[in-house]
Amino acid sequence: MKRRRTVLTLACAAALLLQVFLPGGAPLLRVQGEGAAGGQEGGASLSEKGDTYAAYLARYADAARPRLPEDIRRAAVIGGGQWVLGMLRGAYTGEDDYYDRDWQEDTTDSPITIPTVEAAADAELTLTAGRTRTLTAQEVYQTVKDAVVTVAVDLGGGKMSVGTGILFREDGYFVTNQHVVAGGSACTVLLADGTPYEANYIASDADYDVAVLKIDGTGFPTADFGNSDTLEVGETVYAIGTPLNLEMGGTFTDGIVSSVNREMQQTAGTSMPLIQTNAALNNGNSGGPLINSCGQVVGINFMKMYARASTVEGLGFAIPSVQVERVVNDLLTYGAVQPEPVLGLMVRQLPDQLADKLWGIRVESVTPGGAAERAGIQEGDYVLAADDRETLSSSDVLKARWQHHVGDTMTMTIWRDGEIFTVTLELKQAGQN
């Protein structure tokens, strides 16, 4: 996978900071981790909890708000920061996707001159809400393989970028990584049976590393995209791609979900909790599917970590399908990803508070005049849910924001001084993509 122009900082330890800023430094959403990172099982609807929030309130109202001793919190922050710096010193970066392995040249910012085509008015990527029956590995492969394509991009000067794509519409729409097509002047797609097609470019976004292209024709096999929010740490996942060279197309690997909420900050306005997996990913897997045991695509593989000075294995990352859906549909509808709305609050992730692991995300500050303040949210409040889904970690707040555009409304369930109530945020201000 090609080295990105932006250093992606892995913030997986407790007490590390996730900061998202507006132009000029105004906070969009800033999250501080304190104590345990947890919340892997997050996202359950409030109505699905076995216990009610009334009962939660009865216990929580009598509990002291947890605060780690200042010296412990300070040590955690310092220690986490040193860990990140150690990664950077070790030269962790994304791998290159060039067929000739010319990783010294980064074309992420290079113009894409692949012939373009406009998306159909009804073109969209839709996620399947539920899961089907669990399949064997052989069944998973047979279910998805025909929808996986090899993407070969002419970079000029005898260079080629090779990656993977996944078809999501019968009329030839497929998704891959932006860095696979960056700097390209022509794109050839090979179907699973080896049939070549010339592809046209629709749109892409470098920050989210997603591109949408189309081949002419009908009746193409497609993959079923599932909901990545249903993933749990430890469950089996699979990858199909074209590692190293064209002759390796259709390579099938497996692994487990190592984390469902690995925070990655790419730019001042782009931050994504990613799926971490130990499934084997190599040069050329970029843009290919990460698949659950039901044969559903739950992520787009785009990066692995490595260190030149030491051996690193099993650190691969995929863009969650819930994020892919939003980005792809923005690209199809608008030709560009629409700016994420500003929430206007700083929150702090708290350690486990109760025996039943009900969490709250403490509001550290609100931006004057921002959406949170206008909705009545105050410093010291606890966010229990966003859009009726529990906020078990800071990633849940980001996921809720992803689903909205400027002009939408978003609800938050708030705990304040022993009372629980719901407020509505009017998302009028846009942040930087």
C-alpha positions, 0 to 999 in steps of 0.5 A: 500500500502506497506511502501516504503523504499524511502521517497517520498517527495511531492513537490506540492507547488510553489517555491519547488525544484525538483532536479535530479542528476547524480552520483557524484552530476552533475545535470541531470535536476534541476527545481525550482518553482517560483510563480504559479505552474499552467500548468495543461492543458499543453502538447498541440502541438504548431500547436494546439495553437489558437495563433501563436508563432509569435504573442506570440513573438510580445507581449513577446519581449516587456515584461520585464522578470518577477522577483518576489521581492527577499524577496517574493521569499525567503519567498516562498522557506522558507515557502514551505520547512517548509510545506514539513518538516511538512509532514515528521514530521507527518509521511506521508508514503505509506501504507502496502499491506500485507494481514496480515498487517505486515507493520513493515517489508519492503520487497522492497529490498528482492529478487524476486524468483517467477519462471521467463519467457522470454517475447515474442519478440513482447510483448509490451504495447501500448497506445490508442492515442485518446478518445472514447465516455464518459461512465456511471460509470456502463459502465466503470466498465463493460468495465474494470472489467474482465481485472483486476486481484487479485495478491496474492504473497507468502512471506514465513513464512505464509505471503502473499502480496495482490495487484491488476494487469491489463491485457494488452495482450490477452496472459496473460501479466499484470502489477502491482506494484513492491512492491506487488511482492517484496520478493515473491517466488510464485504468484497466480492470480485470474481472475474476475470470481475467476479462479486461475492461477500461474503467472511467473515473467518477470521483475520489477523496484523498483524505478518506482514501476512497475512489469510485470508478465505473466499467461499462456493461450490465449484469456484473456480480456484486458484493453485499456490503454489511454494517461494520458497526456489528463487528466484534473483536475476535471475530473472523474476517477475510480479505481478497485482493491482488498482492504484489503483482497481477498474477496474484489476483484473487488471493484469499487470506483470513484473520480476526478483528483486532480492534473496531475503533482504532483512531486515526487522525489524518488531517486537521479535519479528518479522523476515522476510527478504523478496523484493525485486523491481522489478516495478511495484507500486502502491496496490491490489497489496497481497495479490496474488501474486508469480509465478515463470516457472513460473506458481507463486505464490512471494510475497505483495506487500505493500510498496514503498518511496518517498520524498516528497522524491525519485524512488524506483523498483523497490523492491517487497517480497513475503512469501516463500511459505514464510513465507506457508504457515506463517502461513496454516496457523497462522491456519487451525488455531489462529486466530492465528500461533503464537509462534516458538521461541527458539534462544538464540544470537547469531550473526555472519555472516562474509565469504566464507571459501573459493574455493568460497564455503562459509560458516559462521555464527559463534556469538558467544554463547549464552543461559544455559539456552537451547535452544542451550546445552542442545544443547551449542553454545558461543561460537566454534562455527560453524553450517554447517547448520540442519535439514540445509540450509546456513547461507550467511547469517543468513537461512538460520537464520531460515528454519529457525526459521520451520518450527518451533513450540514443542515441536519439535526442530531440528538444527544442524551445528556446526564446532568446532576442526576437527571437524564434528558435529550437535546437536539443539535442543529448542525449549521456549521461545517468543518474542514474535510 
